[in-house]
Amino acid sequence: MPERTVAVASAHGLHARPASLFVQAVTESGLRVHLTKGEKTLNAASILGVISLGIEHGDEITITAEGENADAVLDSLVEVLTTDHDA
């Protein structure tokens, strides 16, 4: 299963707005995507789950995807995570 590890670029981390953009992109991909921070892994399509991880600016997280075009989907999700949506 392909995965990517990235540092979150948004100045205030994955609060409501950037988390919503990320979850929307996950949902639109149609793939099963998981997000890991530390020892916690969850379904990346869950806005409450993503926010509950308390992801701050610069935190490293890992995303994995299962399914056709998983690498392309991960690349697009990395773009969302490495963009500062607070700028």
C-alpha positions in Angstrom: 0.0 0.0 0.0 1.6 3.3 -1.1 2.2 6.0 1.6 3.6 9.5 2.0 5.0 11.2 5.0 4.7 15.0 5.0 5.1 18.0 7.3 1.9 20.0 7.5 2.4 23.5 6.1 -0.7 25.4 7.3 0.5 28.0 9.9 -2.2 26.9 12.4 -2.1 23.2 11.6 -5.2 21.2 10.4 -7.9 23.2 12.1 -11.4 23.3 10.6 -10.7 25.0 7.2 -7.6 23.1 6.0 -8.9 19.8 7.6 -12.1 20.3 5.6 -10.2 20.8 2.4 -8.2 17.7 3.1 -11.2 15.5 4.0 -13.1 16.8 0.9 -10.2 15.8 -1.3 -10.1 12.4 0.4 -13.8 11.9 -0.1 -13.7 12.9 -3.8 -10.9 10.4 -4.4 -13.2 7.6 -3.7 -10.3 5.6 -2.2 -9.8 4.3 1.3 -7.3 6.7 2.8 -5.8 6.5 6.3 -3.9 9.2 8.2 -1.4 8.5 11.0 0.1 10.8 13.6 2.3 9.2 16.1 0.6 6.0 17.2 -2.9 7.0 16.1 -4.3 5.9 12.7 -7.7 6.8 11.5 -10.0 7.1 8.4 -8.9 10.3 6.7 -12.5 10.9 5.4 -13.6 11.7 9.0 -13.4 15.5 9.7 -13.9 14.9 13.4 -11.2 12.3 13.4 -8.7 14.5 11.5 -9.3 17.5 13.8 -9.1 15.3 16.9 -5.5 14.4 16.1 -4.5 18.0 17.0 -2.2 18.3 14.0 0.0 21.4 14.3 2.1 23.3 11.8 5.2 21.3 11.0 3.9 18.0 12.4 4.8 15.0 10.3 1.9 12.8 9.4 1.7 9.7 7.1 -1.1 9.1 4.7 -1.8 5.8 3.0 -4.3 4.9 0.2 -5.7 1.7 -1.1 -7.0 1.3 -4.7 -6.5 2.2 -8.3 -4.5 5.4 -8.8 -3.5 5.4 -5.1 -0.1 7.1 -5.9 -1.8 9.9 -7.9 -4.3 10.4 -5.1 -1.6 10.6 -2.5 0.3 13.1 -4.6 -2.7 15.4 -4.7 -3.3 15.0 -0.9 0.3 15.9 -0.3 -0.3 19.1 -2.2 -3.2 20.0 0.0 -1.1 19.3 3.2 2.0 21.1 2.0 0.0 24.3 1.1 -0.3 27.0 3.8 -4.1 27.5 3.8 -3.7 30.2 6.5 -1.6 32.5 4.4 
